[in-house]
Amino acid sequence: MSGLKLPQGQKRLTNIAIVRLKSHGKRFEIACYKNKVLNWRDGIEKDINEVIQTDTIFDNVGKGKVAKEQDLKSSFGTVDLEEICRKILKSGELQVSDKEREVHLEGLFRDIVQIVVERCVHPQTGRHLTPHAVESALRGTGFSVQPDHTAKKQALKAIETLCTELPDSFVRAKMRLRITCPLQLLEAIKEQLIRDHAAQIEDETQDDDRQPRAITFRCDPSQYRQLDSLATATYAGQGVALQIVTATVLNESASILDGPSLQRYDLQPSSEASPAVDTQACAGYSAAAAPVPQGDQAKPKGMRCSNCNVAFENVADYRTHCKSEWHNLNLKRKVKKLPAVSEEEFLEIALDVREGFIAVE
């Protein structure tokens, strides 16, 4: 083994990615490092020596057949190997393995799903759908990922398909825009927004007659280019400006839970909102009805246990009650569809309950 001579400084064409370009009836290939070609095209990698394994231009990398100089001259107009490599990297077709292609398509599909989630809402709740729901819907419609197209372009096509085939579950979310204009152009622009762009006017603000008026409205995202042209071309130089307030308008009052009517409550009472607890189906409690204000001052709000039919002034007393034997007894009686007992009745039978003389289970 000591007499064996190994080649020094030689690049082996193993574990490579091939970029192929056909030009003037000839095929040209270069050998690149895996995962570097995409970084080069995305602008992440700047050093071409970190992308290509060798600057040799091949007719066939697998067979080691080097391209002829006259073919390079006729096809690229130069024999500068680095410049030719840059052209092939920019316009050539990347040849990858099946596993690499699968990983790339899966990553592209996830990006498409995320864009669809951000730009679509449920037509009834007005909230975003989950990525899993979007993914299942896309696969159900037969959507296929194109590796040579951008995620945004394919996502817009996917949104159109989902809104057409599943209108009960998908709708494109509207945008909230604000346009400012002089007072003399207000009525003309407002009428044009409603007539030509199906805009829904939300608000109009004005400090005084000398200041420009601001109109906040909602519209379909497909109208944005025309609205931008309206502000920059039609009314150019007249003090009209367009601004994006919200790219995706959601229904803020809708529930974030599974059903549109199932709301989430807070355990802590507040002076600004009616206090409540978790859903009645889970614990059997309900929020005390807010008292009707009398005069200029309203009565303080408290907590109420619907099982025991008793109210509390603060949360501490309410929680103490939830841990009491009286409350637990009424919970067990409710399961048995028996009427609740009052606190006085419980005090009379408390000893019998502890001793097991009165069965409630």
C-alpha positions as CSV (number, residue, x, y, z in Angstrom):
1,M,0.0,0.0,0.0
2,S,2.9,2.3,0.6
3,G,3.8,2.3,-3.1
4,L,0.3,3.2,-4.2
5,K,0.1,6.7,-5.7
6,L,-3.2,8.5,-5.4
7,P,-4.1,11.5,-7.7
8,Q,-3.7,14.9,-6.0
9,G,-6.0,17.9,-6.6
10,Q,-8.3,15.9,-8.9
11,K,-12.1,16.6,-8.8
12,R,-14.2,13.5,-9.1
13,L,-17.5,13.8,-10.8
14,T,-19.4,12.0,-8.1
15,N,-22.5,13.0,-6.2
16,I,-23.3,15.8,-8.6
17,A,-26.2,17.8,-10.0
18,I,-26.1,18.3,-13.8
19,V,-27.4,21.5,-15.4
20,R,-28.2,20.9,-19.1
21,L,-28.7,23.5,-21.9
22,K,-29.6,22.8,-25.5
23,S,-28.5,25.5,-28.0
24,H,-28.1,25.5,-31.8
25,G,-28.9,21.8,-31.9
26,K,-26.1,20.9,-29.4
27,R,-26.3,19.8,-25.8
28,F,-24.1,21.3,-23.2
29,E,-23.8,20.1,-19.6
30,I,-21.9,21.2,-16.5
31,A,-21.3,19.4,-13.2
32,C,-22.5,21.2,-10.1
33,Y,-22.7,20.6,-6.4
34,K,-26.1,19.5,-5.1
35,N,-28.3,22.2,-3.5
36,K,-26.1,25.0,-4.8
37,V,-27.7,25.6,-8.2
38,L,-31.0,26.8,-6.6
39,N,-29.0,29.0,-4.1
40,W,-27.2,30.5,-7.1
41,R,-30.5,31.2,-8.9
42,D,-32.1,32.7,-5.8
43,G,-29.1,35.0,-5.3
44,I,-28.0,33.4,-2.1
45,E,-24.7,32.0,-3.4
46,K,-22.4,34.6,-5.1
47,D,-19.3,32.6,-5.7
48,I,-19.6,30.4,-8.9
49,N,-16.7,28.2,-7.7
50,E,-18.9,27.1,-4.8
51,V,-21.5,26.0,-7.4
52,I,-19.7,24.2,-10.2
53,Q,-17.3,21.3,-9.6
54,T,-15.3,22.1,-12.7
55,D,-15.5,24.8,-15.4
56,T,-15.2,22.1,-18.1
57,I,-18.2,22.1,-20.5
58,F,-19.4,18.6,-21.4
59,D,-21.5,17.2,-24.1
60,N,-22.3,14.3,-21.7
61,V,-21.1,14.4,-18.1
62,G,-21.9,10.8,-17.5
63,K,-19.6,9.6,-20.3
64,G,-17.0,12.3,-19.7
65,K,-17.4,13.7,-23.2
66,V,-16.0,17.2,-23.4
67,A,-17.7,19.8,-25.7
68,K,-15.7,21.0,-28.7
69,E,-14.4,24.5,-28.7
70,Q,-15.9,25.3,-32.1
71,D,-19.3,24.3,-30.8
72,L,-18.9,26.6,-27.8
73,K,-18.0,29.4,-30.1
74,S,-20.9,29.0,-32.4
75,S,-23.4,28.5,-29.7
76,F,-22.3,31.1,-27.1
77,G,-20.2,33.4,-29.1
78,T,-17.3,33.0,-26.7
79,V,-14.9,30.4,-25.4
80,D,-14.7,31.9,-21.9
81,L,-15.6,28.8,-19.8
82,E,-16.7,30.8,-16.7
83,E,-19.0,33.0,-18.8
84,I,-20.5,30.0,-20.5
85,C,-21.1,28.3,-17.1
86,R,-22.9,31.4,-15.9
87,K,-25.2,31.3,-19.0
88,I,-25.9,27.6,-18.5
89,L,-26.6,28.1,-14.8
90,K,-29.1,30.8,-15.6
91,S,-31.0,29.2,-18.4
92,G,-30.2,25.5,-18.2
93,E,-32.4,22.7,-16.9
94,L,-31.4,21.2,-13.6
95,Q,-31.2,17.4,-13.6
96,V,-31.8,16.0,-10.1
97,S,-32.6,12.7,-8.6
98,D,-36.1,11.5,-7.9
99,K,-35.6,12.0,-4.1
100,E,-34.4,15.6,-4.6
101,R,-37.3,16.4,-6.9
102,E,-39.7,15.0,-4.4
103,V,-38.3,17.1,-1.6
104,H,-38.3,20.2,-3.8
105,L,-42.0,19.6,-4.8
106,E,-43.0,19.1,-1.2
107,G,-41.4,22.3,-0.1
108,L,-43.0,24.2,-3.0
109,F,-46.4,22.7,-2.2
110,R,-46.1,23.8,1.5
111,D,-45.3,27.4,0.3
112,I,-48.4,27.3,-2.0
113,V,-50.6,26.1,0.9
114,Q,-49.3,28.9,3.1
115,I,-50.1,31.5,0.5
116,V,-53.6,30.1,0.1
117,V,-54.2,30.1,3.8
118,E,-53.1,33.8,4.1
119,R,-55.4,35.0,1.2
120,C,-58.5,32.9,1.6
121,V,-61.2,32.8,4.2
122,H,-64.3,30.8,5.0
123,P,-67.3,32.5,3.4
124,Q,-69.5,32.0,6.5
125,T,-67.1,32.7,9.4
126,G,-64.8,35.1,7.6
127,R,-61.7,33.5,9.2
128,H,-58.6,31.8,7.8
129,L,-58.8,28.0,7.2
130,T,-56.3,25.6,8.6
131,P,-53.3,24.5,6.4
132,H,-54.5,20.9,6.7
133,A,-57.9,21.8,5.3
134,V,-56.3,23.7,2.4
135,E,-54.0,20.9,1.7
136,S,-56.8,18.3,1.6
137,A,-58.9,20.5,-0.6
138,L,-56.0,21.0,-3.1
139,R,-55.3,17.3,-3.3
140,G,-59.1,16.6,-3.7
141,T,-59.3,19.0,-6.7
142,G,-56.3,17.3,-8.4
143,F,-54.0,20.2,-8.0
144,S,-50.4,19.4,-9.2
145,V,-47.2,21.4,-8.4
146,Q,-45.2,22.6,-11.3
147,P,-41.5,22.7,-10.4
148,D,-40.6,25.4,-12.9
149,H,-43.2,27.9,-11.7
150,T,-43.1,30.2,-8.6
151,A,-45.1,29.4,-5.5
152,K,-47.1,32.7,-5.8
153,K,-48.1,32.1,-9.4
154,Q,-49.3,28.6,-8.6
155,A,-51.0,29.7,-5.4
156,L,-53.1,32.3,-7.3
157,K,-54.2,29.6,-9.7
158,A,-55.0,27.3,-6.8
159,I,-57.1,30.0,-5.2
160,E,-59.1,30.4,-8.4
161,T,-59.7,26.7,-8.6
162,L,-60.8,26.4,-4.9
163,C,-63.1,29.3,-5.1
164,T,-64.7,27.9,-8.3
165,E,-65.1,24.3,-7.3
166,L,-65.6,24.7,-3.5
167,P,-67.5,28.1,-3.2
168,D,-69.1,27.0,0.2
169,S,-65.6,26.6,1.8
170,F,-63.3,29.1,0.1
171,V,-63.6,32.7,-0.9
172,R,-60.8,35.2,-1.7
173,A,-60.4,37.6,1.2
174,K,-60.9,41.3,0.4
175,M,-58.4,44.1,0.9
176,R,-58.8,47.2,2.9
177,L,-57.5,50.3,1.1
178,R,-57.4,54.0,1.8
179,I,-57.5,56.7,-0.9
180,T,-56.8,60.4,-0.2
181,C,-58.0,63.1,-2.5
182,P,-59.0,66.8,-2.5
183,L,-62.5,67.7,-1.5
184,Q,-63.5,68.6,-5.0
185,L,-62.7,65.1,-6.3
186,L,-64.4,63.3,-3.5
187,E,-67.7,62.6,-5.0
188,A,-66.3,61.6,-8.4
189,I,-63.8,59.2,-7.0
190,K,-66.3,57.7,-4.5
191,E,-68.8,57.1,-7.3
192,Q,-66.2,55.5,-9.5
193,L,-65.0,53.2,-6.6
194,I,-68.6,51.9,-6.1
195,R,-69.5,51.7,-9.8
196,D,-66.3,50.3,-11.4
197,H,-64.6,48.5,-8.6
198,A,-67.5,47.2,-6.4
199,A,-65.9,48.9,-3.4
200,Q,-67.6,48.8,0.0
201,I,-67.1,52.2,1.7
202,E,-66.2,51.9,5.4
203,D,-65.2,55.3,6.6
204,E,-64.6,58.9,5.5
205,T,-62.4,61.3,7.5
206,Q,-61.7,65.0,7.1
207,D,-60.0,67.4,9.5
208,D,-61.3,70.5,7.8
209,D,-62.3,71.8,4.3
210,R,-58.7,72.6,3.4
211,Q,-57.4,69.1,4.2
212,P,-57.7,66.2,1.7
213,R,-60.5,63.7,2.4
214,A,-59.6,60.1,3.2
215,I,-61.9,57.2,2.1
216,T,-61.4,53.8,3.6
217,F,-63.0,50.9,1.6
218,R,-62.9,47.2,1.0
219,C,-62.6,45.6,-2.5
220,D,-61.5,42.5,-4.2
221,P,-57.7,42.1,-4.6
222,S,-58.1,41.8,-8.4
223,Q,-59.1,45.5,-8.4
224,Y,-55.8,46.7,-6.9
225,R,-53.9,47.2,-10.2
226,Q,-56.8,49.3,-11.7
227,L,-57.1,51.3,-8.5
228,D,-53.3,52.0,-8.5
229,S,-53.6,53.1,-12.1
230,L,-56.5,55.3,-11.1
231,A,-54.4,57.1,-8.5
232,T,-51.1,57.3,-10.4
233,A,-52.3,57.8,-14.0
234,T,-55.9,59.0,-14.2
235,Y,-55.6,61.6,-11.3
236,A,-51.8,62.1,-11.6
237,G,-50.6,65.3,-10.1
238,Q,-54.0,66.1,-8.4
239,G,-53.1,65.0,-4.9
240,V,-54.7,61.5,-5.1
241,A,-52.8,58.7,-3.3
242,L,-53.6,55.0,-2.6
243,Q,-52.5,53.1,0.5
244,I,-53.0,49.5,1.6
245,V,-54.4,49.3,5.1
246,T,-54.9,45.6,5.4
247,A,-54.0,43.0,2.8
248,T,-56.5,40.5,4.1
249,V,-59.7,41.5,5.8
250,L,-60.9,39.0,8.4
251,N,-64.1,38.9,10.4
252,E,-62.9,40.1,13.8
253,S,-66.1,39.2,15.6
254,A,-66.0,35.5,14.4
255,S,-65.0,32.8,16.7
256,I,-61.6,31.2,16.4
257,L,-62.9,27.9,17.6
258,D,-64.5,25.1,15.6
259,G,-68.0,26.5,15.2
260,P,-69.2,30.0,14.4
261,S,-71.5,30.1,17.4
262,L,-69.1,28.7,19.9
263,Q,-67.4,31.6,21.7
264,R,-64.5,31.7,24.0
265,Y,-64.9,33.3,27.4
266,D,-62.6,34.7,30.0
267,L,-62.7,33.6,33.7
268,Q,-61.8,37.0,35.0
269,P,-64.6,39.5,35.4
270,S,-64.0,42.9,33.7
271,S,-65.7,46.3,34.1
272,E,-65.7,46.6,30.3
273,A,-67.1,43.2,29.2
274,S,-69.5,40.7,30.8
275,P,-67.6,38.0,32.8
276,A,-68.0,34.4,31.8
277,V,-66.5,31.0,32.1
278,D,-66.0,28.0,29.9
279,T,-68.9,26.5,28.0
280,Q,-71.8,25.1,30.0
281,A,-71.5,21.7,28.4
282,C,-68.0,21.3,30.0
283,A,-68.5,22.5,33.5
284,G,-72.1,23.5,33.9
285,Y,-71.5,27.2,34.7
286,S,-72.7,30.3,33.0
287,A,-72.0,33.9,33.3
288,A,-74.2,36.1,35.3
289,A,-76.5,38.3,33.3
290,A,-75.3,41.9,33.2
291,P,-77.5,44.0,35.4
292,V,-79.4,46.8,33.8
293,P,-77.9,50.2,34.7
294,Q,-80.1,52.4,36.8
295,G,-79.5,56.1,36.5
296,D,-75.8,57.1,35.8
297,Q,-74.3,54.2,37.8
298,A,-74.7,50.5,37.1
299,K,-74.6,47.7,39.6
300,P,-71.3,45.8,39.9
301,K,-71.1,42.6,37.8
302,G,-70.5,39.2,39.4
303,M,-70.3,35.5,38.8
304,R,-73.1,33.0,38.9
305,C,-73.2,29.2,39.2
306,S,-76.1,27.9,37.1
307,N,-76.1,24.5,38.8
308,C,-76.6,25.8,42.4
309,N,-78.4,29.0,41.3
310,V,-76.2,31.3,43.5
311,A,-74.3,34.5,42.6
312,F,-70.9,35.7,43.9
313,E,-69.4,39.2,44.1
314,N,-65.8,38.2,43.2
315,V,-64.0,35.4,41.4
316,A,-62.3,34.1,44.6
317,D,-65.6,33.2,46.2
318,Y,-66.8,31.7,43.0
319,R,-63.8,29.4,42.7
320,T,-64.1,28.4,46.4
321,H,-67.7,27.4,45.7
322,C,-66.7,25.3,42.7
323,K,-64.5,23.2,45.0
324,S,-67.2,22.8,47.7
325,E,-69.1,19.6,48.5
326,W,-72.4,21.3,47.9
327,H,-71.4,22.2,44.3
328,N,-70.0,18.7,43.6
329,L,-73.3,17.1,45.0
330,N,-75.4,19.2,42.6
331,L,-73.1,18.3,39.7
332,K,-73.7,14.6,40.4
333,R,-77.5,15.2,40.8
334,K,-77.5,17.0,37.4
335,V,-75.9,13.9,35.8
336,K,-78.7,11.8,37.3
337,K,-81.3,14.4,36.1
338,L,-82.2,15.3,39.7
339,P,-83.1,18.8,40.9
340,A,-80.4,20.8,42.6
341,V,-80.5,21.2,46.4
342,S,-80.2,24.6,48.1
343,E,-77.5,25.4,50.6
344,E,-79.9,25.0,53.5
345,E,-81.0,21.6,52.3
346,F,-77.4,20.5,51.8
347,L,-76.5,21.5,55.4
348,E,-79.2,19.2,56.6
349,I,-78.1,16.2,54.5
350,A,-74.4,16.9,54.5
351,L,-73.6,14.3,57.2
352,D,-75.7,11.7,55.6
353,V,-74.0,12.3,52.2
354,R,-70.5,12.0,53.8
355,E,-71.5,8.8,55.6
356,G,-73.0,7.3,52.3
357,F,-76.6,7.1,53.5
358,I,-77.7,9.2,50.6
359,A,-76.5,7.9,47.3
360,V,-76.2,10.3,44.3
361,E,-74.1,8.1,42.0
